[in-house]
C-alpha cells in the first residue's frame, strides 16, 4: 500500500499503543475512582481532546476509563502544514461543556514545544476549571517517550495526512521536506 511506503519505520505498533492506553486509563480511573474511608471519591473529570490529533487516542482512552466522564474537544493549532511549531497557537474551536469548578484532563497526541498546552491550560483556568492536568500520548521535547523524529499516525499528521495509520511511525523526510 502506498500510504505505508511513506513510513521509514514503525516506532509503536497497535499492541504497544493499546497497552499504553490501558495503563493511562487505569491511572485516571484509580485517581478519580471510588476512593476509600480516608479519601472520598473525586468528582469525575472532564476529558478535553485537543483536536484533531488526539481524536483516536481520546476515543481509545475514554472507552477504557471505568468512570462516568464528560468528553469535549477544543481545536488549537500551531503547526499549519509545516513540521515546526509557530510557537503561537490559535484557538479555532472552543468547548461546549461548562468546566467551571471541574477537573479537566487535557488529552493531547504529542507535546512538542508545550506552547499549545500552556495556552490551553490558561484558557481552561480562565473558564473556571478547578484544576487542569495533561494526558499526552507522546512527549517529544524531553525525549523520554518519543525520539526526535517527525512522527505520524494514530491521529498525528503532517499537513492533515497520515492520521489514519494504525501505528506511530517515522515519516520519510522526502514527504515533508
N, C-alpha and C positions, 0 to 999 in steps of 0.2 A: 504494500500500500504506500502511496506517495507521501502521505502525512507522516508516517513513522520513519521514512527515509530522511526526514529533515532533522532527526534527533541523533546527536552524536553518541549519547549513551543514556541509559536509564539510571537515575540516582535512587529512586524509591519506587518499588513496584506496588501493585494493588494490595498484596497481602501485608506489606510493611505499612502502607497507608492505613489500612483497616485496623491494624494493631495499635497504631499511634492514636487514631481517632477514638478507639475504645478506651485507651488509657486516659485520654483527656476528658472524655465523657464521664468516666468513673470518678475522676478527681472533682469535677463540677458537681456530680450527684452527691458525693460524700460531703463536700463543702456546704452544700445547701440542703442536705438531707434531713432526716427526721430528728437529728440531734440526740441528746441523752439528758439525764437528770441534771447534769451540771451546765449543759449548753442547750438552750431551746433551739428549735429549728429556725433557720433564717428564712425570710420570705423568698419565694422563687425569683430567680433573676430574669432580666430581660436580655435575651441574646440579640445582638445587633450585628448583622453581617455587613461587611464593607464590600459593596457591590463593585464590580461584578466578579472579581477574582475569588471571593470567598464563598460563592454560592454552592459549589459542590461540597466543600469542606463543611460549611454550615449545615447543609442538608444531611450529610452523614452524621455529623456531631449531634444534632438535635434528635435524630431518630434513635440515638444510643443513650441519651440522657434520661435517667429514670426519675423525672420530676415534672410537675406541671409548669411549663415555661411559656413565656411570651417571646415571639420572634418578630423582628422587623429588619429593615435594611436602610442604610444610608449609601449614598454614592459620593465618593471623593476621589479625585484623581490628581496625580502629579506627574504622570509619565507621558500622556498623549500617545503618540505612535513611536516613541523612541525607546532607548534602553536605559537612559539616565533620568533620574527624578529631577523635576524642575525645582524642587525644594519649596514650591508654593502651591500646596494643594487647593483645589477648588471643590466646594461642596455643591453638587448639582442635584441631589435628591435628599430630602430630609425625612425624618421619622414621621410615622403616623401615630405611633404609640406614645402616650404621655409617660415620660420616665421620671417625673418629679417624685422624689422620695424613694426611688427604687435603685437596686443594684443593677448595673449594666455590665455585661460582658461583651466587649467588642471582639468580634470574630474576624480575623484577618488572614488572608492567604500567606502573605510574606511581608515581613518587616525589613525594609532596606535602610533608608535614612532615618526613619522614625518621624519625619515631619508630618505625614498624613495622620498617624496615630496621635501625635501631640495636638494637632488641630482638632481632631475629633473628640479627644478627651476633654479639651477646653470647651468645645461646643456642648457636649453632654452635661458637663458640670454647670454650664450657664443655663441649661434647661432644667436644672434642679436634681439631677441624679444624685442619690445619696453616696454612691461610690461607683467607680469605673475600674474594671480590670480588663486585661487583654488576654485573649486566647489566640495565638498565632500558630499557623501550621509550620511555617519556616521563619527562622530568624537569621537573616543574611549578614548584617554588619558585624555581629560578634563572631561569625564563622563557627558558631557552636553547633548549629543544626544544619546549615546549608553552606557548602563550599561556594567560593566566589565565581560562579558561572551564571550565565543568563539561562534561567530555568523556565520551563513552560509545562503545561499540563495540569490536570486536576484543578482546573479553574484558572490557573495562571496563564498569562498570554504574552504575546508580542504582537502589537498592532491589532488587538482583538482576535488573533488567531491562536490556535493550539489549545484553547481551554478544554476542549473535549477529549484530550488524551487521558486515558485511564491511569496514568502513572505520571511521575515528575521526572522530566528528562532535561538534558542539556541541549539547547538549540544550537545547531551548527552555525558558526559565525557567518557563513556566506548568506544565511537567511535573514540576518539582522544588521549587517554592516553595509 
